[in-house]
């Protein structure tokens, strides 16, 4: 049982700063997701936890033990990579058993562990095959099985599903969570896909430019983002942003009228960026006169039971997620309503959440 703590961890490669002052506590048996765009530092942070990179500054702890000077082989971890890392000349059984044989475990124990893991992952019938005879999803299961048999204290997974098609990724997300529930290990999972993060993580650390922007549960990140970056990164389709100015009891912008509670406006320094999620916009009715967005339809994306309608609102755009029974057309002028309690406010200079 191992929790993980990072204290003021930074990393530089020459003059390039990759990580800045990262503090992170991962609970024992927690499934934590590191999410962010390419180049945000999430894989470097994972490699520091693994011992594949050394921090330039800061400390790494497994439980109460400082490990940043301990070799990767002594950290009781197992890693799963996006390229699987299977030995092509070995069978599935050989790949899963390889690490156990190096530890010189008894043959009967190795066989028991390999077959137990294969049963958990549903790959018993593949044990005699070579990696080239497997599909991408089967190879990923083998890579997971090779990690499981080691009974590690910590699982580290670096974008393990990025090489799979969309349908298979959904299935494999469920497989990975099933494995995590079945073993007693702490897991840290790196991805650039916020859908993976939101559906898998007990908590999520959102990273950008080498900094952990926010750490919280999926609900906390969705409902209470600390800044514009987190708000834009979490949610599909992405949140739209409209620049407004305080005009008495409301915020006004090009095509925007938002009447918000007075206690929210008192913290707005004359101007704010208003964030509105697509699912919080709805067709306008006369009862919604205090909170409306008016724009021109640029694109309509039909998606079965719903549609995404992209509106030009002045010089900015927002996307609305709307039911299909309301039909919209290119260049049509549209008025939509939004619940004022669902409007997010951001400082136009710092991007930080206001109120």
N, C-alpha and C positions, 0 to 999 in steps of 0.2 A: 504494500500500500504506500503510494508515494504522491505527495503534492509537490508542485514545482513553483519556485519563486524566482523572479528576475528583479534585481534591484539596480536601477540607474544604468542599464546596459546600453552601451554605445558601440558602434563599429564603423571604422574608416578603412578604406582601401586607398592608400596614398593620400591624396588631397580630397578624395570623394567621401563624403559622409553618407553612410547607408542607413545607420540607426542612430537615433538621438534619445537618450535618457528614457529608456523603456522600463517601466515598472509593470510587473504582471504577477498575479498569484493564481495558480491553477489548483483547484481542490482535488483531493484524492478521489479517483474514479470519475472525475468530471470529463465530459467531452467538450473541449474548447476549440473553437474555430478561429483561425487567423484569416481575415478576408481583406482584400484590397486590390487595387489595380496593379498591373505589371510594374515592377520597379518600386513598389511601396516598402519593401524590406521584409516582407513576411517570410520568404524562404530563408533569407539570411538569419532571421531570428530563430527559425526552426533548426537550422544547422548549428547555431550556437548552443541551443538546448541539447542537441545530439552530441556535441563535442567535435563536429566536423569543422567548425570555425571557432576561433578564440575571440572573446570580446575585447575591444580596445580599452574599454573601461566598464566598470560595473561588476556585479557578482551573480552567479547562478547557483541555486540551491535545489537539491532533491531532498524533500523533507528538511531535516536540520543540517544536512551535510552540504558543504560548499563543494561544487563539482567542476568549476570552470578550469581547474588544472588537472582534472581526472580524464584519462584516455577514454575514447568512445567505447572501447571494448569492455570497460569496467563500469559503465553507467546503467546496465540492466535495461536497455531500450531495444525496441525493434522498429525498423523503418520500412515504410512502403512507399515506393516512388511511382511517378507517372509512367515510367518506361518499364516497369515490372522488375527488371534486373534479374531475370531467370537465366540459368545456365543452359544454353541450347543443346548441349550434348548429354544432359541428364534427363531422366524421366521426371514426371511430376513428383513421384515418390522420392526420387533422389534429391530434387530441389528442396522439398520440404524437410527432408531428413539431414541435409548437408550440415547445418549448424550444430545439430545434436550429435552427429558423428564426430565433429571436431572437438566437442566437449567430452568425447569418449563415454557417452552414456551407454548403458546396457542395450543390446539389440532389441530385447523384448520391450523395454520402455520406449525406445525410439519408435518401434512399430505401433505401440499403443497410442502415442501422442500424434503420430502422423494420421492414423486411421480415425482417431477422435476428431481431429481438425477437419479432415476430409468429409466426415459425416456432418459436421456443423455447417460446412459450406456447400454440401451437396455435390462433391466432386469425387466420390468414391470410385466411380467407373472410369475416371481419367488418370488414375495413378500410374498406369503403365505407358502413357503417351508422352511424347516429347513436346516442348513448347510450340514448335512450328505446326503441330497438329491441333492447336487450340485456337478458339476465337479470342477476341480481346477480353470479353467478360470472363471467360474461363481462365485466361492468364492472370487476370486481376485477382480472381479467387485463389489461385495458387500462391500468388505473392502474399495475400492475406494469410493463407494457411501457413506459409513459411514463417511469418511473424508470430502467429498464434502458438505454434508448437514450442516456442522458446519460453512461454509463460513470463513475458517481460513485465516490469513494473510500469513501463511507459511505452505507449504506441505513438509514433510520429508518422504522420501521413502527409506527403507532399504532392498535392494535386493528383491524387491517384486515379481520378475518373476522367481526366481531361482528354484522354485519347479515345474515349468511348462515344458512341452516338447518343443522342438525347434520350431515346427510350431506354437504352441500357443503363445510362447514368442514373435514371430514376430507380430502376431495380437495384442497382449496386449500392445506392445510398441506403436503402432498406437493409441490404445484406451487411453493410459495415456497422450500422446501428445494432443489428441483431448480434453480431460478433461482440461488439462492445458490451452489450448487456450480459453476454455469456461469460465474459472474462473479468478478472478483477484488476484492471489496469487503468491508469490515467491516459487520456488520448488527446493529442493536439493535431488538428487537421488544417492544412493550408489549402486555400482555394481563392480564385478570383471571381467565383460565381456566387453572387449574393443569395440566389435561390438555394444552393447547397448549404450555405451558411445558415440561413433562416430555418431550414427544415431539419438540420442535423444538430446544431450546437445547443448544448445546455446554456452556454454563454458564448458571445462573439466579441472578438477584439477587432475593431475596424482600423486598418492602418493606411496611412498615406504619407509619402515623403519621409519615410523612416520614423514616423511618430505614431504611437497608438492614440488615435483620435478619441475613441470611446470604447469602453468595455461594459457589456451588459447583456441581459437576456434578449432574445429576439423581440419580445414585446416592448422592452425598454427602448431599444434602438429605433423601432418603428414609431412608437408613440411620443418619445421624448429625445429626439436627436440633439446632441449638444451643439452642433454647428451645421452649416449648409452642406459641407462635404458629406457628412454621415447621412443627412437627410436625402441627398441626391443619390447616394450609393445604395441605400436600403429601400426596397420597394420596386415593383415591376407592374406597369411602366414607371419610369422615374418621376419623382416629384417635379412639378413645374414651378417656376419662380417669376414673380411679377413685382416690379419696383413701384412703390407707392409713397405718397406723402401724407402726413397728418393734416386733415381738413376738418377741424372741429371734432365732432364725435365719431369720425370715421377715417378710413384710409382710402385715398383716391389715387388712381393712376390711369393710364390710357386704357379705357375699356374696363376699368375695375372700380367697384364701389363696395367697400367692406366695412360694415358697422360692427365694431367689436366692443366688448365690455370695457368700461372706462378704466378699470384697474389694469388692463393690458396695454392700453394706449399711453398710460402715464409713464411707462418705461421706454417709449419710442422717442428717440431724439430727432423728431421732425421728419425723418424718412426711414423706411424699412423695406426689406425684401420680404414679400409674402410668399410662403411655400404652400402649395396646394397639391395634395395627392390626387391622381386621376380618379380613384374610386370614390372620392368625396365630392366630386362634381355631379350635378344631376340636372335634368331638364328644368327650365325655369317655370315657376308658377307665380301668380300674383302675390302669394303669401311670403315670397322670399325677396321682397324689394330691397331689403337692407344689405344683402350680401350677394352681389351678382358679378359675373364675368362675361363681357361681351367681346366677340371676336369673329373672325372669318375662317371658315373651314378650309384647311390646306390639304389634309389627307384623311380618308376614312379607311380603317383597316377592319374588315368583317372577320370575326373570330367565333363563328358558331352562335352561341347564345348571347354573346356580347360583341361590342365593337369599340375600337379605340379611335377617337376623333381628335385630330391634332388641329388646334386653333391658333391662328395668328392674333395676338392681343397686343395692339400697338406694334412695337419693334420686338416683342418677346413672344414666346409660344408656351402653350400648356397642352397637355394631353388629358382627355376625359375618357373614362371607362364607363360606357353606357349600355343599357339593354338594347337589343336589336329592334324592338318594336318602334323605337323612334328613329326614323330614317333621316340621314343627313347627306348633303351633296357638296361637292367641291365649289368653293367661292360663295357658299351660302352664309349669310349673317346669322349668328346664333347667340342666344343669351342663355347662360347656365347659372345655376345657383350653387352655393356652398354653405355648409353649416359653419357658422363663425367659430364654434368651438374646435373645429378641425383645421383652422388656419394656423400655420406656423410662421413666426416672425424672426427674421435674422438681421443682424447689424449689417448694413451695406458695405462697410469698410472692413470689418474683421471676420464677417461670416458667422460669428457666434450667435447662438440662440438668444433672443430677447424675451425676458419673462418666463 
